[in-house]
Amino acid sequence: MCESFGSNDKTKWITLCKAITQWNTAKNVWQARCSVVAFANLAKENKYTSLLLESSKKLIKKEELFAKTAVGWILRKYQKPMKKLL
């Protein structure tokens, strides 16, 4: 998602990605869920894994089922690229 905007300014997009991952503490479960789901298409590229893992650690602690399923889905998508980390 963060690189789909077509800009060469990587600093700008890293800042945006960090902002998105901070949504993991949002009260709205759908916004919190987006803190990891937004990165699903980047799984094959193995990008932003540290941001994703930190966000997932916080999101998995939420009570809502859809927050937990988002983490499971993302970890499954990143399974091959992050084999050493998982």
Beta strands, then each sheet from edge to edge (+ up, - down):
end
